[in-house]
């Protein structure tokens, strides 16, 4: 049997424990959730203050903004939980019924697909918001901005399709 070098063992143990350096990143992301909550409440209060005088388009735009913030918060939660579980340690919820079904089962590939899906949804909402603002007469048409939003959205969609194709190819090559 091969005797391991003590220096090699120390290095490997140190490298393995270094994953805990990631923990502050995930704690920091919890603070970003609080920032998103503050932005959500501000947007909601602003929308509610003018709801009686708002046009249906303005109400839809305000709702889209709230959905956008909600999707961003969902994305942060997915990154926190799956990142922590994939790279640091399993989260022990004590068998709680509230535990999301995807926790503990979302690998890096699944995380990547959830991220790109959320990014495409957020991009679509931004694009829809920009198109809806075209109906407001006092806002000049910003063709360059609309063009870039469409290009970015299409880029996100193509990226998502390419990620899915790469995962499909990788899964097929592993099964052979």
C-alpha positions in Angstrom: 0.0 0.0 0.0 1.3 3.5 -0.9 2.3 5.6 2.0 1.1 9.2 1.5 3.5 12.1 2.0 2.4 14.2 5.0 2.9 17.4 3.0 0.6 16.0 0.3 -2.0 15.1 2.8 -1.8 18.6 4.5 -2.1 20.2 1.0 -5.2 18.1 0.1 -6.9 18.7 3.5 -6.2 22.5 3.2 -7.5 22.6 -0.4 -10.6 20.7 0.7 -11.3 23.1 3.6 -10.7 26.1 1.4 -14.2 25.7 0.0 -15.4 27.5 3.2 -13.9 30.7 1.7 -17.1 30.7 -0.5 -19.4 31.0 2.5 -19.1 34.8 2.9 -20.1 35.1 -0.8 -23.4 33.4 0.0 -24.0 35.4 3.1 -23.4 38.5 1.0 -26.0 37.3 -1.4 -28.5 37.2 1.4 -27.9 40.9 1.8 -28.6 41.4 -1.9 -31.9 39.7 -1.2 -32.6 42.4 1.4 -31.7 45.0 -1.2 -34.1 43.5 -3.7 -36.8 43.4 -1.0 -36.3 47.1 -0.4 -36.5 47.9 -4.1 -39.6 45.7 -4.3 -41.3 47.6 -1.5 -40.4 50.9 -2.9 -41.8 49.9 -6.3 -44.9 48.6 -4.7 -45.5 51.7 -2.6 -44.9 53.9 -5.7 -47.4 51.8 -7.8 -50.0 51.8 -5.1 -49.8 55.5 -4.5 -50.8 56.2 -8.1 -53.0 53.2 -8.9 -56.3 55.2 -8.9 -55.0 57.5 -11.6 -52.9 55.0 -13.6 -53.7 53.7 -17.0 -53.9 50.0 -17.5 -50.5 50.1 -19.3 -48.9 51.8 -16.3 -50.4 49.2 -14.0 -49.1 46.4 -16.2 -45.6 48.1 -16.3 -45.6 48.4 -12.5 -46.6 44.7 -12.2 -43.8 43.7 -14.7 -41.3 45.6 -12.5 -42.5 43.7 -9.4 -42.3 40.4 -11.3 -38.8 41.3 -12.5 -37.6 42.0 -8.9 -39.3 38.7 -7.8 -37.5 36.7 -10.5 -34.2 38.3 -9.6 -34.8 37.4 -5.9 -35.6 33.8 -6.9 -32.4 33.6 -8.9 -30.4 34.8 -5.9 -32.0 32.1 -3.7 -31.3 29.4 -6.2 -27.6 30.5 -6.4 -27.3 30.6 -2.6 -28.8 27.2 -1.9 -27.4 25.3 -4.8 -24.0 27.0 -4.6 -23.7 26.3 -0.9 -24.8 22.7 -1.3 -22.7 22.0 -4.4 -19.5 23.6 -3.2 -19.5 23.9 0.6 -21.8 21.6 2.6 -25.2 20.0 2.5 -27.9 22.1 4.2 -29.5 20.2 7.1 -33.1 21.2 7.3 -34.0 18.4 9.7 -36.5 16.9 7.2 -38.6 20.1 7.1 -41.6 19.9 4.8 -40.7 23.4 3.6 -37.5 22.2 1.9 -37.8 23.0 -1.8 -37.9 19.7 -3.9 -34.9 20.8 -6.0 -32.6 21.3 -3.0 -29.9 18.6 -2.9 -30.7 17.5 -6.4 -29.6 20.5 -8.5 -26.2 19.8 -9.9 -24.0 22.4 -11.7 -25.7 21.6 -15.1 -29.2 22.0 -13.6 -28.1 25.2 -11.9 -26.8 26.6 -15.2 -30.1 25.8 -16.9 -32.2 27.5 -14.1 -29.9 30.5 -14.2 -30.2 31.0 -17.9 -33.9 30.3 -17.8 -34.3 33.1 -15.1 -32.1 35.4 -17.1 -34.1 34.9 -20.3 -37.3 35.6 -18.3 -35.9 38.7 -16.8 -34.7 39.9 -20.2 -38.1 39.2 -21.7 -39.8 41.3 -19.0 -37.4 44.1 -19.7 -38.1 43.9 -23.4 -41.8 43.8 -22.8 -41.6 46.8 -20.5 -39.6 48.7 -23.2 -42.2 47.8 -25.9 -45.1 48.8 -23.7 -43.4 52.2 -23.0 -43.6 52.8 -26.8 -47.4 53.5 -26.3 -46.7 56.5 -24.2 -46.9 59.6 -26.4 -44.5 61.8 -24.4 -41.6 59.3 -24.5 -39.5 59.5 -27.6 -38.7 56.3 -29.4 -35.2 55.1 -28.6 -34.6 52.7 -31.5 -31.0 51.9 -30.4 -32.1 50.9 -26.9 -34.9 48.7 -28.3 -32.5 47.1 -30.8 -29.9 46.3 -28.1 -32.6 44.9 -25.8 -33.7 42.5 -28.6 -30.1 41.6 -29.4 -29.4 40.8 -25.8 -32.6 38.8 -25.4 -31.8 36.8 -28.5 -28.3 36.3 -27.2 -29.6 34.9 -23.9 -32.0 32.6 -25.7 -29.2 31.3 -28.0 -27.0 30.8 -25.0 -29.7 28.8 -23.2 -30.2 26.6 -26.3 -26.4 26.1 -26.6 -26.1 25.2 -22.9 -28.9 22.7 -23.2 -27.3 21.2 -26.3 -23.9 20.9 -24.6 -25.5 19.2 -21.6 -27.4 16.9 -23.9 -24.2 16.0 -25.8 -22.3 15.5 -22.5 -25.0 13.2 -21.2 -25.1 11.1 -24.4 -21.3 10.8 -24.4 -21.3 9.6 -20.7 -23.9 7.0 -21.5 -21.7 5.4 -24.2 
